Amino acid sequence: MTEKTVYRVGEVRKDKWGHRQIWHVCVDCGKERWVNFINNKPKSLRCFYCARQKAGKALQTLKRQPTQALGTVENPQIGDTRYGDEIGYQQSMRHIFVQCPMCKKTRWVRYVKDKPRNTMCQHCSAKLYQTGKRPANWKGGRINTGDYTIVRIYPSSPYFPMADKRGYVGEHRLIIAKELNRCLDSNEIVHHINGDKYDNRRENLLLVSAREHKTSYLSGYRQGYLDGIEKGIELGGHNGKDNLQNVESGILS
């Protein structure tokens, strides 16, 4: 087993490229290592990690903006702004001391673009989110899907049994249910008279049974499908001709 070579502080040598080096001690952490010896002095007084840490702190100091401190770190006042490392956080980003407008709880929050990221605490924010008043991009719980427009309703609504597991119901069904003052059954269909499933005006909605909807209106959808196929044939399409033959033979119905 080879013995570890012991160097003395201040010892000078040449590396394999002929550069002069000196055995030096880091002034911060006390770590000993070889450093390039230029003009009879060490190139760096600190090791790599200590030098990088000091440079990072100096850079943060240069980029820092002035803060406003009305109170102390232990007893801050509303509106105080400080950096994270000043108030015990690991990150050094700016924070402001705010008060929740609902529960009056005070805390430090991120200070971004000269305004708090959020003034409401997490508990109050979650409470408002459950009532549909949050988040900021909330559009009233109205979503246009690929088929229909659906709206959000809540357990307190008498029409909540019509909702899916997410709490959404078709807007066209909700409009008719409110007019009848009752929930619609699953076999009751709300038909769009003009065929536009996003047109939920009351005069465009008609309540029919599932059987009536199938016998009276699906034939119109089928005729529109045939018209589209014939138009494709006129434009020179080949698949449309095959589909038309399948419809006439009863394969597609």
Rosetta blueprint (number, residue, H / E / L):
1 M L
2 T L
3 E L
4 K L
5 T L
6 V L
7 Y L
8 R L
9 V L
10 G L
11 E L
12 V E
13 R E
14 K E
15 D L
16 K L
17 W L
18 G L
19 H L
20 R E
21 Q E
22 I E
23 W E
24 H E
25 V E
26 C L
27 V L
28 D L
29 C L
30 G L
31 K L
32 E E
33 R E
34 W E
35 V E
36 N E
37 F E
38 I E
39 N L
40 N L
41 K E
42 P E
43 K L
44 S L
45 L L
46 R L
47 C L
48 F H
49 Y H
50 C H
51 A H
52 R H
53 Q H
54 K H
55 A H
56 G H
57 K H
58 A H
59 L H
60 Q H
61 T H
62 L H
63 K H
64 R L
65 Q L
66 P L
67 T L
68 Q L
69 A L
70 L L
71 G L
72 T L
73 V L
74 E L
75 N L
76 P L
77 Q L
78 I L
79 G L
80 D L
81 T E
82 R E
83 Y E
84 G H
85 D H
86 E H
87 I L
88 G L
89 Y L
90 Q L
91 Q L
92 S L
93 M L
94 R E
95 H E
96 I E
97 F E
98 V E
99 Q E
100 C L
101 P L
102 M L
103 C L
104 K L
105 K L
106 T E
107 R E
108 W E
109 V E
110 R E
111 Y E
112 V E
113 K L
114 D L
115 K E
116 P E
117 R L
118 N L
119 T L
120 M L
121 C L
122 Q H
123 H H
124 C H
125 S H
126 A H
127 K H
128 L H
129 Y H
130 Q H
131 T L
132 G L
133 K L
134 R L
135 P L
136 A L
137 N L
138 W L
139 K L
140 G L
141 G L
142 R E
143 I E
144 N E
145 T L
146 G L
147 D L
148 Y L
149 T E
150 I E
151 V E
152 R E
153 I L
154 Y L
155 P L
156 S L
157 S L
158 P L
159 Y L
160 F H
161 P H
162 M H
163 A L
164 D L
165 K L
166 R L
167 G L
168 Y E
169 V E
170 G E
171 E H
172 H H
173 R H
174 L H
175 I H
176 I H
177 A H
178 K H
179 E H
180 L H
181 N L
182 R L
183 C L
184 L L
185 D L
186 S L
187 N L
188 E E
189 I E
190 V E
191 H E
192 H E
193 I L
194 N L
195 G L
196 D L
197 K L
198 Y L
199 D L
200 N L
201 R L
202 R H
203 E H
204 N H
205 L E
206 L E
207 L E
208 V E
209 S E
210 A H
211 R H
212 E H
213 H H
214 K H
215 T H
216 S H
217 Y L
218 L H
219 S H
220 G H
221 Y H
222 R H
223 Q H
224 G H
225 Y H
226 L H
227 D H
228 G H
229 I H
230 E H
231 K H
232 G H
233 I H
234 E H
235 L L
236 G L
237 G L
238 H L
239 N H
240 G H
241 K H
242 D H
243 N H
244 L H
245 Q H
246 N H
247 V H
248 E H
249 S L
250 G L
251 I L
252 L L
253 S L
